[in-house]
Amino acid sequence: MPQKNGKRRKALPVPSKPRISEYRLKKWYRLMNQPIMDFDCGTLCAPDNDGIAQCCDKELTVPLLFHDEYRWQRKRSSYWKRYPKSEREEYDTEEDYACYCPGPLKCDRNKRALVCRTYPFEPHLASDGSMLGMTYIFGSDQHCPLIGTTTYRYNPDYLSRSMEYWEEVFKVFPEEREHYIQESKKVRRAMKRKKRQVPLFGKPGEG
């Protein structure tokens, strides 16, 4: 699944038949085109990182694009490029390519990858696979200042669209639901040890 840093699986041969249609990719890009909050969250971390938002810093993050997403992007422009061959084995997965863009100073928001639009959230699932809401991507390699906080209010429309997006991803990649069931269990165990609740946003049924 496309994510910045960590949680990668072993790379496998790329299937010849696309798993994500162009129609579905366009739909997902429209779906995830809402702002995460009412201000640019990059202003929280950029001042302490040479003016670059941490999630846009290629020294800190590795954007992963679905194979079909990358090929679709390349048909439109050369905005996204794959990592050099010498580095692909380290970052590429069975579903994703490690890629890079021109950087924040030349950011074209319409060409942002899905990982750029969903970060720093991931779905949090119950043991039966049902959606409990969105939570942060936790991990020692995550640098986003939003992660772990409950200070900020996120766009409800963005959160509901995120859950809709992930449910669609699970239809295309059923194995990803099982992956996130297991990841969610790990998060709950980690939070329990810290005597904390998992921060959930956009719970199903919330306005």
N, C-alpha and C positions, 0 to 999 in steps of 0.2 A: 504494500500500500504506500502511496506517496507520503513521505514524511521527511522532515528535516532532521537529520542525525538519528542514529540509533535504530533499533527495532527492524533490522533488515533480515531477510531470509536468503538462503542460498540461491544463486542465480541458476536458472534452468533455460533450455532452448526456447526461443521465442516462437509461439504458435504462428503458423502461416495465416490462419484465418483470424481476422480481427474479432476481439471480444467486445469492443465498445464501438458502436456505429457512430458515424459522423453526426447523425441526427441526435443521438444521445449525448455526445460531447457538447454540441451546441446548447442543448437543453441544460446540461450541468453548468456550463459557463454562465448562462443567463440566470440560473437558479442561485449561483454563488456570486452574484455581482452586487450584493448589498454590503454596505459598510458594517464593520464589526461593532463600531461604537460611534459616538457623535463627535469624536476628534481623532486626529492622527496619532495612534498609539506609538508610532515611531519616535515621537517627540519625548517619550519617557526615557528611552535608552540611548538615542543618537548622540545627545550632548556628551555622554561619557564614553563614546565609541567613535571618536573622530568624525562625528556628524553623520554616521551611518547607522540606521536601525539594525539591531542585532540579527533579525531574521533575514536581512538583505546582505549581510556580511559574508562573502564567500569564504572567508577564513574560519567562520564559525558554523555555517550551515551548508548542506548539500541538498538542493531541491531535487526531488524524485518525481519524474513524470511517468504516467502510464505509457507503455510502449505505443499504444494506439493514439494516445494524446500527443506524444512527441511527433509521431508521423503526421498527424493532422496539423500540428503547429508548423511543421516544416513545409507543408504544402502551401501555407499562407505566407510564410516569411522565414528568414534565417535568424529570427530573434532569439530562439533557444538553440543551444548547441550541446552536444554530448561531451562528457569529460574525455580527456585523451585516453587512448586505448590502454596505456600503461596503468591507468587508475580505475578503469571500469570494473575490473574484477573485484576491487575492494568495495565499490558502492552499488553497482547494478544488482537488481534482484530479479526474481522470476516474473515480476509484473512491471517493474519500473526501470527507467534509465536515469542515471545521475546526470544532471544537466546544469547549465549555467546561462544566465542572461547578460545583457550589457551592463546591468547594475542599476542602483537606485537613481543615479543622475540622469539615466536615459530610460527610466521605467515607463513602459506603455501599459497602463492599467488594463486595457482591453485584452492584452496578451498575457496577463498574469496566469501562471499555471494554477491548476486546482489546489495544489499544495500551498500556494501563496494565499489562496482565498479561504482555506480552511484552518490554517495555522493560527493560534496555538491550541486548537481544540481537537479532540477525538471523541468518538461515541463511547458512552459507558453503558454496558449491557448487563442485564440480569443473567442468572445462570441458565435460564430457558431461552436466551437470545433476544428477549424483548428490550426495546429501547428505554433506558431510564433517564436519558438526557445527555447533554454534552459535558465533558470535563476537559481539563487541561492535559496536554501531553507531558507527563512527568518524566523525569530522568536527569541524571547528573550532567548530561550534555546539552540540556536545554538552557538557553540564556535569556529568554523572553521575560521581562519584568512583570508581565501579567500573571505568569504561571504561579499558582498557589495563593493568589490574592482573592479577596472577596470585596475589594474596595470599589471596583468599577462596575457600572451598569452596562450590559451589552444589549445591542439592538435585538429586540424580541423577534423581529422578522428575519434577521440574520440567523438566529438560533433555530427557529422553526424550519427555515430552508436548509440549514445544515443537517438537521435530523432527516429531512426528506431526501437530501442528497445521499446520505449514508445508507438509508434503506434501499435506494436504487443501486448503490455500489454493491450491497450484499446480494441483490438479485443477479447481478452480472458475475460477481465473484463470491459464491456461497461460502467458500473456504475462509473468506475474510470475517464472516460473522463468528465462526468458531475461534478465529484468532483473537478477535476483540472480546469474546466471552472470557477467554483465558487471561488476556491483558487486564480486563476489568476486575477479575478475581485477584490478580496480583496487586492492583491499586487498592482494593478494599483491604487486603491483608496488611499492606504497608501503612495505610491510614489507621487501621485498628491498632497497630503497634504504637503509633504516635498518639493514640486516643483522640483522633480527629475524624470528622465526617468527610466523605468524598464530596468536594464542591461540584454540584450539578447545576447546569444552566439550561433553560428552555425545556423543562420537564414536559413530557407529553400531557396535553390538557391545560397547560398554563396559557394565560392570555398573553 
